[in-house]
């Protein structure tokens, strides 16, 4: 049951055990006249109790009293489970999009079986029922597995070890991870023409997405100081928090350099003076309709299209992995069907009988 003190760094604010001399950010831990927090643990369940600004002696006294206390008799509810897990992610300063996605997914389970459901009442059948409901809403098996993974992680974080986990008997769907979202040359040309007719901003955003393979959030939040015209590259922070460098083609660099200054750090902003959040959806759908692109084609499909073109042009999975910024090479293997298609074309070219020959009975 450790005692924590919050780091005083304005860009840190981590909770640091008083037993340590320094925070992970490198600053020295100051304990005099600080706000203390005591961590209360019952099995695998941990709750942090803020004591406010007090002395270390008083914090140790509270810690001793809590150690003598009993495990609360009230059962653990799903509301407590999901709130505790989301709070953990926030304290760890995880990516905001990731935290929001986890919150949404855990809320979906709460809508299905209620927030007041206790941990002991949860069954594998109830989880399977939610999985089927999500599939009926046209979610992919990969997305459904992510919902279950979030719920499983929340359970493992909050629930005590002596209660069997219902998630142990719940299997993930077998995922078909092959990337099928890509455009033909004619579709790309039509989409660019349609985007320019809708608005210059949409055209610029689509060009950057097509030419770099950046994710939607990385494109919409692109800052001017992230682009280095001398090195023909830009730097971006991935959803995992890594900083990577992306090479710029002459066309993408020309489009970025021609964008007028809007007195903000970003290339594109909405009427609020901040990067686009939902404002881009309507013009994007309009451009797709004008270009004859299927309605189901997502903006993220431009990233898949980029990866498909890179692999088709280089025939190198390692190069494609670096271009897309994948930390795990297994992720890049979803594009391997491109190599399979190329091998099939090569086999057809080397066919000794000829592609136009038809088999005959002996």
C-alpha positions in Angstrom: 0.0 0.0 0.0 2.4 2.7 -1.2 2.1 6.5 -0.6 2.4 8.7 -3.6 3.2 12.4 -4.2 2.5 14.1 -7.5 5.5 15.4 -9.6 5.6 19.1 -9.7 6.6 19.3 -13.4 4.0 21.1 -15.5 4.5 18.7 -18.3 4.5 15.5 -16.1 2.2 15.4 -13.1 2.9 11.7 -12.5 2.2 10.0 -9.2 5.6 9.0 -7.7 6.0 6.7 -4.7 7.7 8.6 -1.8 10.2 5.8 -1.6 11.8 7.0 -4.8 14.1 9.9 -5.1 13.2 10.9 -8.7 10.3 10.8 -11.1 10.5 9.1 -14.4 10.8 12.5 -16.0 14.1 13.1 -14.1 12.9 15.7 -11.6 13.7 15.2 -7.9 10.7 14.1 -5.7 9.7 16.8 -3.2 7.7 15.5 -0.2 7.4 18.6 2.1 4.0 20.2 2.0 2.7 18.2 -1.0 -0.6 16.5 -1.9 -0.4 12.9 -0.9 -2.2 9.9 -2.3 -2.5 6.4 -0.7 -3.1 3.3 -2.8 -5.6 0.9 -1.3 -5.3 -2.7 -2.6 -7.6 -5.6 -2.1 -6.3 -8.5 -4.1 -5.8 -7.3 -7.7 -8.2 -4.4 -7.1 -6.5 -1.1 -6.4 -8.0 2.3 -5.6 -6.1 5.5 -5.0 -7.4 7.7 -2.2 -6.3 11.4 -2.4 -5.5 12.9 1.1 -4.9 16.4 -0.1 -2.1 18.7 1.1 -0.8 17.3 4.4 2.3 15.9 6.1 4.1 12.6 5.3 3.5 11.5 8.9 -0.2 12.0 8.6 -0.2 10.1 5.3 1.6 7.2 7.0 -0.9 7.2 9.8 -3.8 6.9 7.3 -1.9 4.1 5.5 -1.6 2.1 8.7 -5.4 2.6 9.5 -6.3 1.4 6.0 -4.1 -1.7 6.3 -6.2 -2.7 9.3 -9.4 -2.1 7.5 -11.7 -4.8 6.0 -12.5 -5.5 2.4 -15.7 -3.6 1.5 -18.7 -5.8 1.5 -20.4 -4.0 -1.4 -19.9 -6.1 -4.6 -17.9 -4.7 -7.5 -20.1 -3.4 -10.3 -19.3 -3.0 -14.0 -19.6 0.8 -13.5 -16.7 0.7 -11.1 -14.7 -1.7 -13.3 -14.9 0.4 -16.4 -14.4 3.7 -14.6 -11.3 2.5 -12.8 -9.7 1.2 -16.0 -10.4 4.4 -17.9 -9.0 6.4 -15.0 -5.9 4.2 -15.1 -5.3 4.9 -18.8 -5.7 8.7 -18.2 -3.2 8.6 -15.3 -0.8 6.8 -17.6 -1.2 9.6 -20.1 -2.1 7.2 -22.9 -3.1 8.5 -26.3 -6.4 10.5 -26.0 -7.9 8.7 -29.0 -7.0 5.3 -27.5 -8.6 6.3 -24.1 -11.7 7.6 -25.8 -12.1 4.4 -27.8 -11.7 2.3 -24.7 -14.3 4.4 -22.9 -16.8 3.9 -25.8 -16.2 0.2 -26.0 -16.7 -0.4 -22.3 -19.8 1.8 -22.4 -21.2 -0.5 -25.1 -21.1 -3.5 -22.7 -22.7 -1.4 -20.0 -25.6 -0.6 -22.4 -26.0 -4.4 -23.0 -26.1 -5.7 -19.4 -26.3 -2.6 -17.2 -23.8 -0.7 -15.1 -25.1 -2.2 -11.9 -24.2 -5.8 -12.9 -21.8 -7.2 -10.4 -18.6 -9.0 -11.3 -19.9 -12.3 -9.9 -23.0 -12.1 -12.1 -21.1 -11.8 -15.4 -21.1 -14.9 -17.5 -19.4 -15.9 -20.8 -22.8 -16.3 -22.4 -23.5 -12.6 -21.8 -20.2 -11.6 -23.4 -20.9 -13.8 -26.4 -24.3 -12.2 -26.8 -22.7 -8.7 -27.0 -20.3 -10.0 -29.6 -23.1 -11.2 -31.8 -25.0 -7.9 -31.4 -21.9 -6.0 -32.5 -21.6 -8.2 -35.6 -25.3 -7.5 -36.5 -24.4 -3.8 -36.5 -22.0 -4.5 -39.3 -18.8 -4.2 -37.3 -15.9 -6.3 -38.5 -14.6 -9.3 -36.6 -11.4 -7.3 -35.9 -13.3 -4.5 -34.3 -15.4 -6.8 -32.2 -12.3 -8.4 -30.9 -11.0 -5.0 -29.9 -14.2 -4.4 -27.9 -13.8 -7.7 -26.1 -10.1 -7.0 -25.5 -10.9 -3.7 -23.8 -13.5 -5.4 -21.5 -11.1 -8.2 -20.7 -8.3 -5.7 -19.8 -10.7 -3.7 -17.5 -11.8 -6.9 -15.7 -8.2 -8.0 -15.2 -7.2 -4.6 -13.8 -10.0 -4.3 -11.2 -11.3 -7.8 -10.2 -9.7 -9.9 -7.5 -7.9 -13.0 -8.4 -10.1 -15.5 -6.5 -13.1 -14.7 -8.8 -12.9 -16.7 -12.1 -12.8 -14.6 -15.2 -15.7 -15.2 -17.6 -13.4 -13.9 -20.4 -11.3 -17.1 -20.2 -14.0 -19.0 -22.0 -14.6 -16.4 -24.6 -12.6 -16.9 -27.8 -11.8 -14.1 -30.3 -13.2 -14.3 -33.8 -10.8 -15.5 -36.4 -9.8 -12.3 -38.2 -9.4 -11.8 -41.9 -6.8 -9.1 -41.8 -6.1 -9.0 -45.6 -6.3 -5.4 -46.7 -8.8 -5.0 -49.5 -9.4 -1.3 -49.4 -7.5 0.2 -52.3 -8.3 2.2 -55.4 -7.6 1.8 -59.1 -5.6 4.4 -61.0 -8.8 5.8 -62.6 -10.5 5.9 -59.2 -7.6 7.9 -57.7 -7.8 10.4 -60.5 -11.5 10.8 -60.2 -11.3 11.2 -56.4 -8.7 14.0 -56.7 -10.8 15.8 -59.3 -13.9 15.5 -57.2 -12.1 16.6 -54.0 -10.8 19.7 -55.7 -14.3 20.6 -56.9 -15.7 20.2 -53.4 -13.0 22.4 -51.7 -9.3 23.2 -52.0 -8.8 22.1 -48.4 -10.3 18.6 -49.0 -8.1 18.3 -52.1 -4.9 19.1 -50.1 -5.9 16.7 -47.3 -6.6 13.9 -49.8 -3.3 14.5 -51.6 -1.3 14.3 -48.4 -3.1 11.2 -47.2 -2.6 9.5 -50.6 1.0 10.4 -50.9 2.2 9.7 -47.3 0.0 6.9 -45.9 -0.6 9.0 -42.7 -3.6 8.2 -40.6 -6.5 10.5 -40.6 -5.7 12.1 -37.2 -2.1 12.5 -38.3 -3.1 14.3 -41.5 -5.7 16.6 -39.9 -3.4 17.6 -37.1 -0.3 18.1 -39.3 1.7 21.1 -38.1 3.8 23.4 -40.2 6.9 22.9 -37.9 6.7 19.1 -38.6 7.5 19.6 -42.3 11.2 19.9 -43.3 11.4 21.1 -46.9 15.2 20.9 -46.9 15.2 17.2 -46.1 11.9 16.5 -48.1 10.3 14.9 -45.1 8.0 15.4 -42.2 7.8 14.0 -38.6 4.7 12.7 -37.0 3.8 11.0 -33.7 2.1 7.6 -34.2 -0.9 6.3 -32.2 1.6 4.4 -30.1 3.5 7.5 -29.2 6.5 6.9 -31.4 8.0 9.8 -33.4 8.8 8.7 -37.0 10.0 10.4 -40.2 8.0 10.2 -43.4 9.5 11.0 -46.8 7.7 13.5 -49.0 7.2 13.1 -52.7 7.6 16.2 -54.9 3.8 16.4 -55.5 2.9 16.3 -51.8 5.7 18.8 -50.9 4.5 21.2 -53.6 0.9 21.1 -52.3 2.0 21.7 -48.7 4.3 24.5 -49.6 1.5 26.3 -51.5 -0.9 26.3 -48.6 -1.2 29.9 -47.3 -0.5 30.7 -43.7 -3.6 30.8 -41.5 -1.9 32.3 -38.4 -2.1 28.9 -36.6 0.4 26.1 -36.1 -1.6 23.8 -38.3 -2.0 23.5 -42.0 -5.8 23.2 -41.9 -8.3 24.5 -39.3 -12.0 24.7 -39.1 -14.0 27.8 -38.3 -13.1 27.3 -34.6 -9.4 27.9 -35.3 -8.6 24.4 -34.4 -7.9 21.3 -36.5 -10.8 19.6 -38.2 -12.7 17.1 -36.0 -16.0 16.2 -37.7 -16.2 19.0 -40.2 -14.4 17.0 -42.9 -17.0 14.1 -43.1 -19.6 15.7 -45.2 -17.3 17.0 -48.0 -15.5 13.7 -47.9 -18.7 11.8 -48.5 -19.7 14.3 -51.2 -16.4 13.8 -53.1 -16.7 10.0 -52.9 -20.2 10.2 -54.4 -19.0 12.5 -57.2 -16.1 10.2 -58.0 -18.2 7.0 -57.9 -16.3 5.6 -55.0 -18.3 3.1 -52.9 -19.9 4.7 -49.8 -18.2 2.0 -47.6 -14.7 3.2 -48.6 -13.3 4.9 -45.5 -10.8 7.7 -45.3 -8.4 5.2 -43.7 -8.7 3.3 -47.0 -6.3 5.9 -48.4 -3.6 4.6 -46.0 -4.3 1.0 -47.2 -4.2 2.2 -50.8 -0.8 3.8 -50.1 0.6 0.6 -48.6 -0.7 -1.5 -51.4 1.0 0.8 -54.0 4.3 0.9 -52.1 4.4 -2.9 -51.8 3.4 -3.4 -55.5 6.2 -1.0 -56.5 8.9 -2.3 -54.3 7.9 -6.0 -53.6 9.5 -5.5 -50.2 7.6 -6.0 -47.0 10.3 -4.3 -44.9 10.2 -1.2 -47.0 6.4 -1.1 -46.8 6.6 -1.6 -43.0 8.9 1.5 -42.7 6.7 3.6 -45.0 3.6 2.8 -43.0 5.3 3.1 -39.6 4.3 -0.4 -38.4 6.1 -1.4 -35.2 5.1 -5.0 -35.7 6.0 -6.6 -39.1 3.0 -8.9 -38.7 0.7 -5.9 -39.3 2.4 -5.4 -42.7 1.7 -9.0 -43.8 -1.9 -8.0 -44.3 -0.7 -6.5 -47.6 1.0 -9.7 -48.6 -1.8 -10.6 -51.1 -0.2 -7.9 -53.4 2.9 -10.1 -53.7 0.7 -13.1 -54.3 -1.0 -11.3 -57.2 2.4 -10.4 -58.6 3.6 -14.0 -58.4 0.5 -15.1 -60.2 1.1 -12.5 -63.0 4.7 -13.7 -63.2 3.5 -17.3 -63.5 1.1 -16.3 -66.3 3.9 -14.6 -68.2 6.1 -17.6 -67.9 3.3 -20.0 -68.9 4.9 -22.4 -71.5 1.5 -23.2 -73.0 0.3 -19.7 -73.3 -2.4 -17.8 -71.4 -4.9 -18.2 -74.2 -4.6 -22.0 -74.2 -7.5 -24.1 -72.9 -7.1 -27.6 -71.4 -8.3 -30.4 -73.6 -9.3 -34.0 -72.8 -6.6 -36.6 -73.8 
